[in-house]
Every structure is written in structure tokens, then in C-alpha cells.
Amino acid sequence: MNTPEKGHELGSFSATVAANAEAGLEDAWEGHNFITLYCNHCGYEHDVMLRCGDRTCPVCRENEFYRLFDGYKVAIEGKIGLKSVTLTLKNVPQGGLEGTIDRLRASFNTLRRREPYATLWKGGIYALEIVNKGRGWNVHAHLIIEGAYIPQKTLSADWLSITGDSRIVDIRYVRKAEGALWHMLKYVMKPPTVGSSENKAEYNRVLKGRRLIHAWGTWWGQFVLANTSVFLCPRCGNPHWMSEFELRKLNLWAQPVAPRAPPMSEELPSYKKPSPTQGDSLWD
């Protein structure tokens, strides 16, 4: 299997995944394809792991967690008066996941547009957690809200009046914004408990193309991911990369440069460009 060069993953890969690569544990990469990027200055090759398409994949989910956390923590820094809220719906049997997700989102939209929430809650972000431990699908939302505290008893009664059958909620004061973000996103990181293969198939089918993270209110359009995935070429320090597909469009694709290990620091001064037979038009 084509495994990325050790220690040179592009972007914000987690410590666990990086450690697996360093240890040569290829099992962590099983089922994933890779794309090779080329430094557009010196031609250095760099393999990047692609998502496998399985929404329950622990490797993809962990990488997604760090991408989201690194990207969103810039937006949440300095925010005060935050609350952590959990809204839960009653379990539903197999086959009812899609409708329950839609119902949860619709119910929350109804709640936040109702008084006193429409006045007291300015905006926020939420993540969906979905599990099936053998008692049907349990769908709930973990929210970070900018606004006033609502007594849990009031919130529970209002949630029940909207959903008709669900009253389990939780609301707490947030001490540290970054800690609240970590807590919310950790439910995106961990592989969901789905039980049977039929449940896993339903999970992947329903969540295909669906976002698990949503911003709303004053945070909509403002709470965006920062670009934290700049990766510098370990050979020349250049931050710009091109794929094989881009090279083909520019008619610069010849024979790919032979794979090579990252240079040691003492080797950098003696580095020479690839020969003309290796696509010199890209680097001149």
C-alpha cells in the first residue's frame, strides 16, 4: 500500500495518526487513497491521504476533528457569555434516522425563533451526535450559544412543547470558549456507535453530503474556518503545490519525479533541480 512519507503529512493531522505513520502501522491507512502533490518550485513529491467516504471511519473523523478545531478556534477566541446546550430527541427505530435528523434541526429552528430565545440568544454553532446502541437511533445536538442563560426547567418544557415527546436537555455556563469548542467537536471525532452493518449502511447513506456542524444567528457567515493547513515544502520551504491533474492541464506532465526521502538539513545546500527529462518546465 502507498503510505505517506513518515512525518510529513499535509495539514493538521492528529498526533495519533502521525504516530501511526511514524511507527509504520499501515492498518490506520487501510482503505484510503492518496494523491501526490508536487512543489511548484523544486518538484518535491508529497503524498496526501484522501477521505475514504465512510462517515464512521476513525482516521477520517479524527483528522476532521483537528481540521475543524484548528479552523474554528480562531473565530471563537475572545467570545464571552457563552452557554453549552444539549438538545435530545427520543430514540427511533432503524430506518428512521433521516427523518429524525431533519426533525431535530426543524425543532431547534422553532425553539430559537420563539421568545425569549429569539431575544436572548444571539447566535451560535452546533454539532450533531448520532448513535445506535441497540435501542434505536439516538440523535442529539451539542450547541455553543452566545446569549443569556435559560433555566433548564424552562428549556425542557419548551423543548417538550415543540417536539411533543422529548424533554431531555442540558444547559451550562461556559468558562473557556476554546474548551467548549473542544467538547462540542469531540463528538465529531469519535467513531459513532452504530451496532449492526445495517445500521452502519443507514448511517452512511443518510449522512452522505450532510454537514454535522452548523452555525446560526449572528454566527452565520461569520464563524468560518480559518486556513491553518499551510504546509511548507521540506526541501525548499515553498508553500505552493500542484497536483498531477493541474500539471496535465498545463501540459507540464511528463514522467513523475522518482520518490525520494526528505533531505536532511545538511543536504539542502547541495540540492540540484531535476533533469530536463523529469519535467523541467515546471520548475524553471
Phi and psi in degrees as GROMACS dihedral restraints (atoms count N, CA, C in turn):
[ dihedral_restraints ]
;  ai    aj    ak    al  type     phi  dphi    fc
    3     4     5     6     1   -78.7    20    10
    4     5     6     7     1   102.4    20    10
    6     7     8     9     1  -100.2    20    10
    7     8     9    10     1   141.3    20    10
    9    10    11    12     1   -58.5    20    10
   10    11    12    13     1   151.0    20    10
   12    13    14    15     1   -59.3    20    10
   13    14    15    16     1   136.4    20    10
   15    16    17    18     1   -61.6    20    10
   16    17    18    19     1   132.4    20    10
   18    19    20    21     1    79.0    20    10
   19    20    21    22     1     9.6    20    10
   21    22    23    24     1  -130.3    20    10
   22    23    24    25     1    39.5    20    10
   24    25    26    27     1   -66.4    20    10
   25    26    27    28     1   141.6    20    10
   27    28    29    30     1   -80.2    20    10
   28    29    30    31     1   131.7    20    10
   30    31    32    33     1    88.6    20    10
   31    32    33    34     1  -160.0    20    10
   33    34    35    36     1   -94.3    20    10
   34    35    36    37     1    69.3    20    10
   36    37    38    39     1   -77.9    20    10
   37    38    39    40     1   147.4    20    10
   39    40    41    42     1   -72.5    20    10
   40    41    42    43     1   160.3    20    10
   42    43    44    45     1   -62.6    20    10
   43    44    45    46     1   -36.1    20    10
   45    46    47    48     1   -65.3    20    10
   46    47    48    49     1   -46.2    20    10
   48    49    50    51     1   -65.6    20    10
   49    50    51    52     1   -41.8    20    10
   51    52    53    54     1   -62.0    20    10
   52    53    54    55     1   -40.3    20    10
   54    55    56    57     1   -64.5    20    10
   55    56    57    58     1   -38.2    20    10
   57    58    59    60     1   -61.5    20    10
   58    59    60    61     1   -42.5    20    10
   60    61    62    63     1   -65.8    20    10
   61    62    63    64     1   -42.2    20    10
   63    64    65    66     1   -61.8    20    10
   64    65    66    67     1   -37.0    20    10
   66    67    68    69     1   -82.1    20    10
   67    68    69    70     1    -4.6    20    10
   69    70    71    72     1    75.1    20    10
   70    71    72    73     1    25.2    20    10
   72    73    74    75     1   -86.9    20    10
   73    74    75    76     1    92.7    20    10
   75    76    77    78     1   -73.1    20    10
   76    77    78    79     1   -16.0    20    10
   78    79    80    81     1   -57.9    20    10
   79    80    81    82     1   -33.2    20    10
   81    82    83    84     1   -65.1    20    10
   82    83    84    85     1   -22.5    20    10
   84    85    86    87     1  -101.9    20    10
   85    86    87    88     1    -2.0    20    10
   87    88    89    90     1   -59.2    20    10
   88    89    90    91     1   135.7    20    10
   90    91    92    93     1    87.2    20    10
   91    92    93    94     1     1.3    20    10
   93    94    95    96     1  -109.6    20    10
   94    95    96    97     1   140.2    20    10
   96    97    98    99     1   -93.5    20    10
   97    98    99   100     1   164.8    20    10
   99   100   101   102     1  -130.7    20    10
  100   101   102   103     1   152.6    20    10
  102   103   104   105     1  -122.0    20    10
  103   104   105   106     1   139.6    20    10
  105   106   107   108     1   -95.5    20    10
  106   107   108   109     1   126.6    20    10
  108   109   110   111     1  -103.7    20    10
  109   110   111   112     1   150.6    20    10
  111   112   113   114     1  -122.9    20    10
  112   113   114   115     1   129.7    20    10
  114   115   116   117     1   -61.2    20    10
  115   116   117   118     1   126.5    20    10
  117   118   119   120     1   -81.7    20    10
  118   119   120   121     1     9.1    20    10
  120   121   122   123     1  -107.3    20    10
  121   122   123   124     1   -45.8    20    10
  123   124   125   126     1  -120.7    20    10
  124   125   126   127     1    -7.6    20    10
  126   127   128   129     1    85.1    20    10
  127   128   129   130     1     7.6    20    10
  129   130   131   132     1   -58.2    20    10
  130   131   132   133     1   134.6    20    10
  132   133   134   135     1   -90.6    20    10
  133   134   135   136     1   141.1    20    10
  135   136   137   138     1  -143.9    20    10
  136   137   138   139     1   122.6    20    10
  138   139   140   141     1   -88.7    20    10
  139   140   141   142     1   135.4    20    10
  141   142   143   144     1  -123.8    20    10
  142   143   144   145     1   131.0    20    10
  144   145   146   147     1   -75.8    20    10
  145   146   147   148     1   135.4    20    10
  147   148   149   150     1   -98.3    20    10
  148   149   150   151     1   157.7    20    10
  150   151   152   153     1   -65.2    20    10
  151   152   153   154     1   146.1    20    10
  153   154   155   156     1   -89.2    20    10
  154   155   156   157     1   -13.2    20    10
  156   157   158   159     1    93.1    20    10
  157   158   159   160     1    -8.5    20    10
  159   160   161   162     1   -90.5    20    10
  160   161   162   163     1   113.6    20    10
  162   163   164   165     1   -70.8    20    10
  163   164   165   166     1    -6.4    20    10
  165   166   167   168     1  -101.0    20    10
  166   167   168   169     1     0.9    20    10
  168   169   170   171     1   -65.2    20    10
  169   170   171   172     1   122.6    20    10
  171   172   173   174     1   -66.0    20    10
  172   173   174   175     1   -34.0    20    10
  174   175   176   177     1   -67.9    20    10
  175   176   177   178     1   -48.7    20    10
  177   178   179   180     1   -64.5    20    10
  178   179   180   181     1   -40.4    20    10
  180   181   182   183     1   -67.3    20    10
  181   182   183   184     1   -38.4    20    10
  183   184   185   186     1   -67.5    20    10
  184   185   186   187     1   -43.0    20    10
  186   187   188   189     1   -62.1    20    10
  187   188   189   190     1   -38.9    20    10
  189   190   191   192     1   -65.4    20    10
  190   191   192   193     1   -38.3    20    10
  192   193   194   195     1   -58.3    20    10
  193   194   195   196     1   -50.1    20    10
  195   196   197   198     1   -68.5    20    10
  196   197   198   199     1   -33.8    20    10
  198   199   200   201     1   -62.9    20    10
  199   200   201   202     1   -45.1    20    10
  201   202   203   204     1   -69.5    20    10
  202   203   204   205     1   -43.4    20    10
  204   205   206   207     1   -64.5    20    10
  205   206   207   208     1   -47.5    20    10
  207   208   209   210     1   -62.5    20    10
  208   209   210   211     1   -34.9    20    10
  210   211   212   213     1   -77.3    20    10
  211   212   213   214     1   -37.9    20    10
  213   214   215   216     1   -87.6    20    10
  214   215   216   217     1   -22.1    20    10
  216   217   218   219     1   -65.2    20    10
  217   218   219   220     1   -25.0    20    10
  219   220   221   222     1   -66.1    20    10
  220   221   222   223     1   -39.6    20    10
  222   223   224   225     1   -74.0    20    10
  223   224   225   226     1   -28.2    20    10
  225   226   227   228     1   -91.9    20    10
  226   227   228   229     1   -13.8    20    10
  228   229   230   231     1   -59.0    20    10
  229   230   231   232     1   133.6    20    10
  231   232   233   234     1    87.2    20    10
  232   233   234   235     1    -8.5    20    10
  234   235   236   237     1   -75.1    20    10
  235   236   237   238     1   138.0    20    10
  237   238   239   240     1  -124.8    20    10
  238   239   240   241     1   168.9    20    10
  240   241   242   243     1    68.9    20    10
  241   242   243   244     1    30.5    20    10
  243   244   245   246     1   -88.4    20    10
  244   245   246   247     1   152.9    20    10
  246   247   248   249     1  -128.7    20    10
  247   248   249   250     1   147.3    20    10
  249   250   251   252     1  -103.7    20    10
  250   251   252   253     1   124.5    20    10
  252   253   254   255     1  -128.1    20    10
  253   254   255   256     1   141.4    20    10
  255   256   257   258     1  -123.7    20    10
  256   257   258   259     1   130.2    20    10
  258   259   260   261     1  -121.6    20    10
  259   260   261   262     1   129.2    20    10
  261   262   263   264     1  -124.2    20    10
  262   263   264   265     1   144.7    20    10
  264   265   266   267     1  -108.4    20    10
  265   266   267   268     1   154.1    20    10
  267   268   269   270     1   -62.0    20    10
  268   269   270   271     1   143.2    20    10
  270   271   272   273     1   -58.0    20    10
  271   272   273   274     1   146.6    20    10
  273   274   275   276     1  -127.7    20    10
  274   275   276   277     1   153.0    20    10
  276   277   278   279     1   -73.8    20    10
  277   278   279   280     1   172.0    20    10
  279   280   281   282     1   -53.9    20    10
  280   281   282   283     1   137.8    20    10
  282   283   284   285     1    96.9    20    10
  283   284   285   286     1   -10.2    20    10
  285   286   287   288     1  -106.0    20    10
  286   287   288   289     1    11.4    20    10
  288   289   290   291     1   -65.3    20    10
  289   290   291   292     1   -48.0    20    10
  291   292   293   294     1   -59.0    20    10
  292   293   294   295     1   -46.9    20    10
  294   295   296   297     1   -65.0    20    10
  295   296   297   298     1   -32.3    20    10
  297   298   299   300     1   -71.6    20    10
  298   299   300   301     1   -38.9    20    10
  300   301   302   303     1   -61.8    20    10
  301   302   303   304     1   -46.5    20    10
  303   304   305   306     1   -62.0    20    10
  304   305   306   307     1   -39.1    20    10
  306   307   308   309     1   -67.2    20    10
  307   308   309   310     1   -40.0    20    10
  309   310   311   312     1   -62.9    20    10
  310   311   312   313     1   -45.6    20    10
  312   313   314   315     1   -64.3    20    10
  313   314   315   316     1   -42.5    20    10
  315   316   317   318     1   -65.1    20    10
  316   317   318   319     1   -39.5    20    10
  318   319   320   321     1   -66.2    20    10
  319   320   321   322     1   -39.9    20    10
  321   322   323   324     1   -66.8    20    10
  322   323   324   325     1   -40.1    20    10
  324   325   326   327     1   -61.3    20    10
  325   326   327   328     1   -38.3    20    10
  327   328   329   330     1   -64.4    20    10
  328   329   330   331     1   -43.3    20    10
  330   331   332   333     1   -61.7    20    10
  331   332   333   334     1   -48.6    20    10
  333   334   335   336     1   -71.7    20    10
  334   335   336   337     1   -15.7    20    10
  336   337   338   339     1   -94.7    20    10
  337   338   339   340     1    -4.3    20    10
  339   340   341   342     1   -92.5    20    10
  340   341   342   343     1   146.9    20    10
  342   343   344   345     1   -77.0    20    10
  343   344   345   346     1   144.0    20    10
  345   346   347   348     1   -89.4    20    10
  346   347   348   349     1     2.5    20    10
  348   349   350   351     1   -63.7    20    10
  349   350   351   352     1   -39.2    20    10
  351   352   353   354     1   -60.2    20    10
  352   353   354   355     1   -30.7    20    10
  354   355   356   357     1   -90.0    20    10
  355   356   357   358     1   -39.4    20    10
  357   358   359   360     1   -88.7    20    10
  358   359   360   361     1   -25.1    20    10
  360   361   362   363     1  -104.8    20    10
  361   362   363   364     1   115.7    20    10
  363   364   365   366     1   -78.9    20    10
  364   365   366   367     1   -44.5    20    10
  366   367   368   369     1   179.0    20    10
  367   368   369   370     1  -177.2    20    10
  369   370   371   372     1   170.2    20    10
  370   371   372   373     1  -164.0    20    10
  372   373   374   375     1  -145.2    20    10
  373   374   375   376     1   149.1    20    10
  375   376   377   378     1  -141.4    20    10
  376   377   378   379     1   154.9    20    10
  378   379   380   381     1  -123.6    20    10
  379   380   381   382     1   140.8    20    10
  381   382   383   384     1   -91.3    20    10
  382   383   384   385     1   136.0    20    10
  384   385   386   387     1  -117.5    20    10
  385   386   387   388     1   130.3    20    10
  387   388   389   390     1  -131.8    20    10
  388   389   390   391     1   122.9    20    10
  390   391   392   393     1  -137.5    20    10
  391   392   393   394     1   159.2    20    10
  393   394   395   396     1  -142.3    20    10
  394   395   396   397     1   104.7    20    10
  396   397   398   399     1  -102.9    20    10
  397   398   399   400     1    25.9    20    10
  399   400   401   402     1    98.6    20    10
  400   401   402   403     1    -4.6    20    10
  402   403   404   405     1  -115.9    20    10
  403   404   405   406     1    27.2    20    10
  405   406   407   408     1    94.3    20    10
  406   407   408   409     1   175.9    20    10
  408   409   410   411     1   -77.5    20    10
  409   410   411   412     1   128.5    20    10
  411   412   413   414     1  -111.4    20    10
  412   413   414   415     1   116.4    20    10
  414   415   416   417     1  -117.9    20    10
  415   416   417   418     1   125.2    20    10
  417   418   419   420     1  -144.8    20    10
  418   419   420   421     1   160.4    20    10
  420   421   422   423     1  -113.8    20    10
  421   422   423   424     1   134.8    20    10
  423   424   425   426     1  -105.1    20    10
  424   425   426   427     1   121.2    20    10
  426   427   428   429     1  -118.8    20    10
  427   428   429   430     1   147.3    20    10
  429   430   431   432     1  -112.9    20    10
  430   431   432   433     1   122.1    20    10
  432   433   434   435     1  -121.2    20    10
  433   434   435   436     1   134.5    20    10
  435   436   437   438     1   -95.8    20    10
  436   437   438   439     1   109.6    20    10
  438   439   440   441     1   160.0    20    10
  439   440   441   442     1  -170.0    20    10
  441   442   443   444     1   -78.4    20    10
  442   443   444   445     1   158.8    20    10
  444   445   446   447     1   -78.1    20    10
  445   446   447   448     1   133.4    20    10
  447   448   449   450     1  -110.0    20    10
  448   449   450   451     1   128.5    20    10
  450   451   452   453     1   -52.6    20    10
  451   452   453   454     1   137.5    20    10
  453   454   455   456     1   -59.3    20    10
  454   455   456   457     1   -36.3    20    10
  456   457   458   459     1   -63.0    20    10
  457   458   459   460     1   -39.6    20    10
  459   460   461   462     1   -67.7    20    10
  460   461   462   463     1   -45.3    20    10
  462   463   464   465     1   -60.8    20    10
  463   464   465   466     1   -42.6    20    10
  465   466   467   468     1   -62.9    20    10
  466   467   468   469     1   -43.8    20    10
  468   469   470   471     1   -65.3    20    10
  469   470   471   472     1   -41.3    20    10
  471   472   473   474     1   -67.3    20    10
  472   473   474   475     1   -39.2    20    10
  474   475   476   477     1   -64.8    20    10
  475   476   477   478     1   -39.9    20    10
  477   478   479   480     1   -65.2    20    10
  478   479   480   481     1   -39.8    20    10
  480   481   482   483     1   -66.6    20    10
  481   482   483   484     1   -27.7    20    10
  483   484   485   486     1   -83.5    20    10
  484   485   486   487     1   -46.2    20    10
  486   487   488   489     1   -82.4    20    10
  487   488   489   490     1   -29.9    20    10
  489   490   491   492     1    86.0    20    10
  490   491   492   493     1   -15.4    20    10
  492   493   494   495     1  -148.1    20    10
  493   494   495   496     1     2.5    20    10
  495   496   497   498     1  -128.2    20    10
  496   497   498   499     1   130.0    20    10
  498   499   500   501     1  -128.0    20    10
  499   500   501   502     1    -5.7    20    10
  501   502   503   504     1   -77.0    20    10
  502   503   504   505     1   115.5    20    10
  504   505   506   507     1  -140.7    20    10
  505   506   507   508     1   168.9    20    10
  507   508   509   510     1  -151.5    20    10
  508   509   510   511     1   142.3    20    10
  510   511   512   513     1  -143.5    20    10
  511   512   513   514     1   134.7    20    10
  513   514   515   516     1  -143.5    20    10
  514   515   516   517     1   155.9    20    10
  516   517   518   519     1   -74.3    20    10
  517   518   519   520     1   145.3    20    10
  519   520   521   522     1  -102.8    20    10
  520   521   522   523     1   125.8    20    10
  522   523   524   525     1   -85.9    20    10
  523   524   525   526     1   -44.5    20    10
  525   526   527   528     1  -126.7    20    10
  526   527   528   529     1   123.8    20    10
  528   529   530   531     1   -60.4    20    10
  529   530   531   532     1   -43.5    20    10
  531   532   533   534     1   -65.1    20    10
  532   533   534   535     1   -36.6    20    10
  534   535   536   537     1   -65.9    20    10
  535   536   537   538     1   -37.4    20    10
  537   538   539   540     1   -65.9    20    10
  538   539   540   541     1   -38.5    20    10
  540   541   542   543     1   -64.1    20    10
  541   542   543   544     1   -44.7    20    10
  543   544   545   546     1   -58.8    20    10
  544   545   546   547     1   -45.6    20    10
  546   547   548   549     1   -62.2    20    10
  547   548   549   550     1   -42.5    20    10
  549   550   551   552     1   -67.0    20    10
  550   551   552   553     1   -44.0    20    10
  552   553   554   555     1   -77.3    20    10
  553   554   555   556     1   -17.0    20    10
  555   556   557   558     1   -63.4    20    10
  556   557   558   559     1   -22.7    20    10
  558   559   560   561     1   -75.8    20    10
  559   560   561   562     1   -18.0    20    10
  561   562   563   564     1   -81.7    20    10
  562   563   564   565     1   -30.7    20    10
  564   565   566   567     1   -72.9    20    10
  565   566   567   568     1   -49.0    20    10
  567   568   569   570     1   -71.9    20    10
  568   569   570   571     1   138.8    20    10
  570   571   572   573     1   -59.6    20    10
  571   572   573   574     1   133.2    20    10
  573   574   575   576     1   -71.6    20    10
  574   575   576   577     1   147.2    20    10
  576   577   578   579     1   -82.9    20    10
  577   578   579   580     1   111.6    20    10
  579   580   581   582     1  -119.6    20    10
  580   581   582   583     1   -11.9    20    10
  582   583   584   585     1    80.3    20    10
  583   584   585   586     1  -114.7    20    10
  585   586   587   588     1   -73.6    20    10
  586   587   588   589     1   165.6    20    10
  588   589   590   591     1   -65.6    20    10
  589   590   591   592     1   -30.8    20    10
  591   592   593   594     1   -65.6    20    10
  592   593   594   595     1   -40.3    20    10
  594   595   596   597     1   -65.5    20    10
  595   596   597   598     1   -40.2    20    10
  597   598   599   600     1   -62.9    20    10
  598   599   600   601     1   -41.4    20    10
  600   601   602   603     1   -63.1    20    10
  601   602   603   604     1   -41.8    20    10
  603   604   605   606     1   -65.1    20    10
  604   605   606   607     1   -42.0    20    10
  606   607   608   609     1   -58.1    20    10
  607   608   609   610     1   -49.5    20    10
  609   610   611   612     1   -66.9    20    10
  610   611   612   613     1   -38.6    20    10
  612   613   614   615     1   -65.4    20    10
  613   614   615   616     1   -45.7    20    10
  615   616   617   618     1   -69.8    20    10
  616   617   618   619     1   -38.3    20    10
  618   619   620   621     1   -89.4    20    10
  619   620   621   622     1    -2.8    20    10
  621   622   623   624     1   -60.2    20    10
  622   623   624   625     1   120.5    20    10
  624   625   626   627     1    79.8    20    10
  625   626   627   628     1     0.5    20    10
  627   628   629   630     1   -96.6    20    10
  628   629   630   631     1   141.0    20    10
  630   631   632   633     1   -86.8    20    10
  631   632   633   634     1   140.0    20    10
  633   634   635   636     1   -93.8    20    10
  634   635   636   637     1   -11.9    20    10
  636   637   638   639     1  -116.8    20    10
  637   638   639   640     1   131.9    20    10
  639   640   641   642     1  -139.1    20    10
  640   641   642   643     1   136.1    20    10
  642   643   644   645     1  -101.8    20    10
  643   644   645   646     1   156.0    20    10
  645   646   647   648     1  -151.2    20    10
  646   647   648   649     1   168.7    20    10
  648   649   650   651     1    61.6    20    10
  649   650   651   652     1  -138.6    20    10
  651   652   653   654     1   -68.2    20    10
  652   653   654   655     1   -14.1    20    10
  654   655   656   657     1   -85.0    20    10
  655   656   657   658     1   -14.6    20    10
  657   658   659   660     1   -66.1    20    10
  658   659   660   661     1   125.8    20    10
  660   661   662   663     1    81.5    20    10
  661   662   663   664     1   -13.5    20    10
  663   664   665   666     1  -106.3    20    10
  664   665   666   667     1   -33.2    20    10
  666   667   668   669     1   -89.2    20    10
  667   668   669   670     1    84.1    20    10
  669   670   671   672     1  -118.7    20    10
  670   671   672   673     1   159.0    20    10
  672   673   674   675     1   -70.4    20    10
  673   674   675   676     1   131.0    20    10
  675   676   677   678     1   -82.4    20    10
  676   677   678   679     1   149.4    20    10
  678   679   680   681     1   -82.5    20    10
  679   680   681   682     1   100.8    20    10
  681   682   683   684     1  -112.3    20    10
  682   683   684   685     1    12.7    20    10
  684   685   686   687     1  -105.8    20    10
  685   686   687   688     1    24.6    20    10
  687   688   689   690     1   -67.3    20    10
  688   689   690   691     1   127.5    20    10
  690   691   692   693     1  -122.2    20    10
  691   692   693   694     1   123.2    20    10
  693   694   695   696     1   -88.9    20    10
  694   695   696   697     1   139.3    20    10
  696   697   698   699     1   -58.3    20    10
  697   698   699   700     1   125.6    20    10
  699   700   701   702     1   -69.2    20    10
  700   701   702   703     1   -10.9    20    10
  702   703   704   705     1   -92.9    20    10
  703   704   705   706     1   -45.7    20    10
  705   706   707   708     1  -123.1    20    10
  706   707   708   709     1    -7.7    20    10
  708   709   710   711     1    84.8    20    10
  709   710   711   712     1     4.3    20    10
  711   712   713   714     1   -74.3    20    10
  712   713   714   715     1   138.4    20    10
  714   715   716   717     1   -93.7    20    10
  715   716   717   718     1     1.0    20    10
  717   718   719   720     1  -105.9    20    10
  718   719   720   721     1   134.0    20    10
  720   721   722   723     1  -130.2    20    10
  721   722   723   724     1   155.4    20    10
  723   724   725   726     1  -133.4    20    10
  724   725   726   727     1   147.5    20    10
  726   727   728   729     1   -96.5    20    10
  727   728   729   730     1   169.7    20    10
  729   730   731   732     1   -57.3    20    10
  730   731   732   733     1   -37.8    20    10
  732   733   734   735     1   -65.6    20    10
  733   734   735   736     1   -39.2    20    10
  735   736   737   738     1   -68.5    20    10
  736   737   738   739     1   -37.4    20    10
  738   739   740   741     1   -64.9    20    10
  739   740   741   742     1   -39.0    20    10
  741   742   743   744     1   -64.9    20    10
  742   743   744   745     1   -39.9    20    10
  744   745   746   747     1   -61.1    20    10
  745   746   747   748     1   -33.8    20    10
  747   748   749   750     1   -91.5    20    10
  748   749   750   751     1     6.2    20    10
  750   751   752   753     1    57.3    20    10
  751   752   753   754     1    35.1    20    10
  753   754   755   756     1  -108.5    20    10
  754   755   756   757     1     0.0    20    10
  756   757   758   759     1   -82.9    20    10
  757   758   759   760     1   119.4    20    10
  759   760   761   762     1  -118.1    20    10
  760   761   762   763     1  -119.2    20    10
  762   763   764   765     1   -97.0    20    10
  763   764   765   766     1   128.4    20    10
  765   766   767   768     1   -58.2    20    10
  766   767   768   769     1   148.3    20    10
  768   769   770   771     1   -63.7    20    10
  769   770   771   772     1   137.6    20    10
  771   772   773   774     1   -60.5    20    10
  772   773   774   775     1   137.8    20    10
  774   775   776   777     1   -55.0    20    10
  775   776   777   778     1   141.0    20    10
  777   778   779   780     1  -145.0    20    10
  778   779   780   781     1   151.8    20    10
  780   781   782   783     1   -74.5    20    10
  781   782   783   784     1   151.5    20    10
  783   784   785   786     1   -58.3    20    10
  784   785   786   787     1   140.7    20    10
  786   787   788   789     1   -71.7    20    10
  787   788   789   790     1   149.3    20    10
  789   790   791   792     1   -75.1    20    10
  790   791   792   793     1   155.6    20    10
  792   793   794   795     1   -57.8    20    10
  793   794   795   796     1   -36.3    20    10
  795   796   797   798     1   -72.9    20    10
  796   797   798   799     1   -11.8    20    10
  798   799   800   801     1   -89.0    20    10
  799   800   801   802     1   -16.4    20    10
  801   802   803   804     1   -56.6    20    10
  802   803   804   805     1   -44.1    20    10
  804   805   806   807     1   -62.1    20    10
  805   806   807   808     1   -25.1    20    10
  807   808   809   810     1   -94.2    20    10
  808   809   810   811     1     7.3    20    10
  810   811   812   813     1   -66.1    20    10
  811   812   813   814     1   138.3    20    10
  813   814   815   816     1  -122.7    20    10
  814   815   816   817     1   151.0    20    10
  816   817   818   819     1   -65.7    20    10
  817   818   819   820     1   156.6    20    10
  819   820   821   822     1   -62.7    20    10
  820   821   822   823     1   159.1    20    10
  822   823   824   825     1   -70.8    20    10
  823   824   825   826     1   161.5    20    10
  825   826   827   828     1   -55.6    20    10
  826   827   828   829     1   -28.0    20    10
  828   829   830   831     1   -71.5    20    10
  829   830   831   832     1    -7.8    20    10
  831   832   833   834     1  -104.9    20    10
  832   833   834   835     1    22.1    20    10
  834   835   836   837     1    87.8    20    10
  835   836   837   838     1    50.6    20    10
  837   838   839   840     1   -64.1    20    10
  838   839   840   841     1   -22.2    20    10
  840   841   842   843     1   -63.2    20    10
  841   842   843   844     1   -21.1    20    10
  843   844   845   846     1   -72.1    20    10
  844   845   846   847     1   -33.2    20    10
  846   847   848   849     1  -108.8    20    10
  847   848   849   850     1    -2.6    20    10
